[in-house]
Amino acid sequence: MLKRYTSLKRAAASVGFHCWLVLCFFFFFSPPFSTDVNLTEFSEPGIFNYSTLLLNEDKDVLYVGAREAIFELSMKNVSVKKNKVIWKVPDTHITMCIQKGKSKETDCLNYIRVLQVFDDNTLYVCGTHAFQPVCDYLVNSFKLEEKQEDGRGKCSFDPEQSFTAVMVDGELYSGTAYNFLGSEPIISRYSPSQSLLRTEYSTSWLNEPSFVYADVIRESKNSADGEDDKIYYFFTEVSVEYEFFGKLLIPRIARVCKGDLGGQRTLQKKWTTFLKAKLVCSMPELNFVFNVVHDVFILKNEDWKETVIYAVFTSQWGNVGLSAVCAYNISSVEEVFSKGKYMQKATVEQSHTKWVRYNGIIPSPRPGACINNNNRIQNINSSLHMPDKTLQFIKDHPLLEDPVLPVGNGPRLITKDVNYTQIAVERVQALDDNVYDVIFTGTDKGVLHKSVIYGSEVHIIEEIQLLRYSEPIKTLLLSSQGRFLYVASDTGVVQSPIAFCEKYATCEECILARDPYCAWHLDAEACVSIIQDPVAARCLVQSLDGDAEKCPRGKERLPKFAVCPPGPSDLHIHWQVNGQELEGAVQEYRQGLTPRGVFVSSWVRQGGLAKNSQYQCTAASRVGSETSKIVVILGNRDEDSTRTSDFSQWRSALTDHEKLLKSWEKAWVGLSTLHGPTISKH
């Protein structure tokens, strides 16, 4: 049997014949989960691996790169297909691929991995092309120009290989493998007007990296120092600093300067500004490190110095079963790259340490720095004018000792038994005029977690099954104009609203969700999106601290509370009236307290409750059940009648119950810290 912790028994007050609610509350541990939501899907028979997405909000279209096909879909309704182009591999290339030992059914096909805007009328597209990567141009008529270019260094050979690319001002920046075997990693820039610029082929620069993301930060905008724009890369690689029995993985952030032209003699056609640093996401109090980065989202600001980088991590040791979200201020990143200490290979064997801090004299200009006004004063107007001494130093010392530390020195969010694969973040202004970061994280089971940061607290709003099948979310895109999320997987594309405000049927539900997108509309008596349905603030009620007392007090609800201990995942709530199974008019709402703790409310909604009736709710599972009963006595008073003393006693009991729940939540968070924490507050 599920042990009863407490039961609050109060007789209901005599009230009028109106639309009343009878509620039953349970508290158990499992994320708030929802499947009853409106989603729009797209897929075509025989087409798979819809893993590459590109959103063009100016044209209201979503481009999708799949296996041997590229689609143009409506941004507002992805089920509407506007255009399609098929891009297959010639038989001769397939034969060569098979002869090299690859599978005809899976490997020797064309997986579209690059979809980037080249100009207003053209997309730049690349595919694996049977392990011989090829790139082409897709014009406005949605036809390939068939100006096929060598895709090495721009696109991966292997469709399963980690890869990233971003187009910046007509130049493609990529992180991938440069050869068939995947043994030569490369960070490169392809420009129609310049030769390929790339990393040095050395384990000091890149050591078996798994690339996940790349993007540009426009640091040159309004820069008094004449700074250059910077492209940041994120990846996990095998550590060069330490050597153990197994390979130790390290998450990295690397940076190159947009204006880099390579060196004149040293580092010809190679990056002269490539630097990398450790990206730390850990729980220092438990000495636990998340050392595999899976995805990154850069939340940009008009002032680049206010940019925040969000990343999702897991541990190399998968049996731990934890995922984390860490956030980094771009100012902290810039501090490390502009002032951090360099590392060098150890000259003397020191246990497992292979690299140590460099304590010698650092050449001037600073190795790895972008060209700025100070350099121009010295007649150093490009990297081609950099002294060989500086270039030789950066060639030998690409690794910085100083790590990039997260905001608050720890994760913003930690979840157990969940593997995050993707992340997107939006900054939302609520009705209180404050701005909040809403985090969307996708899992390897096709589930979306929606969380929000309230100061030092992270609140998980809801969990939604977005994909029909239990499969990884490969790509997660956020539309700022259309207010949609776009999710890509091997089997199709799903479009989802960023908020499901309409599913909250009452003001209390709407408020308790603590969703900054949602507010209760007083006139419409509905929970609405403040983004999609902007109305006068005076008509809306929103309380992001979950204060349901702000809801209008019209039709009072007659609740009965039963509090259950942590329950199994198959827990269900059933209702009976006078011993008979209640059909219809039953609703359920689940509100997360911690990533594993949920406050579940179930209620009866009827036009009129029967007199002298006994309503009974039962929380049942395979291990037992817990039952709560309430006798509802209805008189003939209307809703404006004076409330009885019983009603006041019930309100007092409700307050005590809420305090009890809060104390349990604090106790659970403390307990979680000792046994695999699920949430971290910083």
HELIX and SHEET records of a PDB file:
HELIX    1   1 ASP A   91  GLN A   99  1                                   9    
HELIX    2   2 PRO A  284  LEU A  286  5                                   3    
HELIX    3   3 TRP A  304  GLU A  306  5                                   3    
HELIX    4   4 GLY A  318  VAL A  320  5                                   3    
HELIX    5   5 ILE A  330  LYS A  339  1                                  10    
HELIX    6   6 ASN A  373  ILE A  377  1                                   5    
HELIX    7   7 SER A  383  HIS A  385  5                                   3    
HELIX    8   8 ASP A  388  ASP A  396  1                                   9    
HELIX    9   9 VAL A  407  ASN A  409  5                                   3    
HELIX   10  10 CYS A  501  LYS A  503  5                                   3    
HELIX   11  11 CYS A  507  LEU A  512  1                                   6    
HELIX   12  12 ALA A  537  CYS A  539  5                                   3    
HELIX   13  13 ALA A  548  LYS A  550  5                                   3    
HELIX   14  14 SER A  645  LEU A  674  1                                  30    
SHEET    1   A 5 THR A   6  LEU A   8  0                                        
SHEET    2   A 5 LEU A 558  VAL A 563 -1                                        
SHEET    3   A 5 TRP A  20  PHE A  28  1                                        
SHEET    4   A 5 VAL A 598  GLN A 606 -1                                        
SHEET    5   A 5 VAL A 586  GLY A 592 -1                                        
SHEET    1   B 5 PHE A  33  SER A  34  0                                        
SHEET    2   B 5 GLU A 457  GLN A 465  1                                        
SHEET    3   B 5 VAL A 447  TYR A 454 -1                                        
SHEET    4   B 5 VAL A 435  THR A 443 -1                                        
SHEET    5   B 5 TYR A 420  GLN A 429 -1                                        
SHEET    1   C 4 THR A  40  PHE A  42  0                                        
SHEET    2   C 4 VAL A 493  PRO A 497 -1                                        
SHEET    3   C 4 PHE A 484  ALA A 488 -1                                        
SHEET    4   C 4 THR A 475  LEU A 478 -1                                        
SHEET    1   D 4 THR A  52  ASN A  56  0                                        
SHEET    2   D 4 VAL A  61  ALA A  66 -1                                        
SHEET    3   D 4 ALA A  69  SER A  74 -1                                        
SHEET    4   D 4 LYS A  81  ILE A  86 -1                                        
SHEET    1   E 4 ILE A 112  ASP A 119  0                                        
SHEET    2   E 4 THR A 122  GLY A 127 -1                                        
SHEET    3   E 4 VAL A 134  VAL A 139 -1                                        
SHEET    4   E 4 GLU A 149  ASP A 150 -1                                        
SHEET    1   F 4 THR A 164  VAL A 168  0                                        
SHEET    2   F 4 GLU A 171  ALA A 177 -1                                        
SHEET    3   F 4 PRO A 185  SER A 191 -1                                        
SHEET    4   F 4 GLN A 194  ARG A 198 -1                                        
SHEET    1   G 4 SER A 210  ILE A 217  0                                        
SHEET    2   G 4 LYS A 230  VAL A 238 -1                                        
SHEET    3   G 4 LEU A 249  CYS A 257 -1                                        
SHEET    4   G 4 LEU A 275  LYS A 278 -1                                        
SHEET    1   H 2 SER A 282  MET A 283  0                                        
SHEET    2   H 2 PHE A 288  VAL A 289 -1                                        
SHEET    1   I 4 VAL A 292  LEU A 299  0                                        
SHEET    2   I 4 VAL A 308  THR A 314 -1                                        
SHEET    3   I 4 LEU A 322  ASN A 329 -1                                        
SHEET    4   I 4 LEU A 413  LYS A 416 -1                                        
SHEET    1   J 2 MET A 343  GLN A 350  0                                        
SHEET    2   J 2 THR A 353  ARG A 357 -1                                        
SHEET    1   K 3 ALA A 526  SER A 529  0                                        
SHEET    2   K 3 CYS A 518  HIS A 521 -1                                        
SHEET    3   K 3 LEU A 540  VAL A 541 -1                                        
SHEET    1   L 4 GLN A 580  GLU A 581  0                                        
SHEET    2   L 4 HIS A 572  VAL A 577 -1                                        
SHEET    3   L 4 SER A 613  SER A 621 -1                                        
SHEET    4   L 4 GLY A 624  VAL A 632 -1                                        
END                                                                             
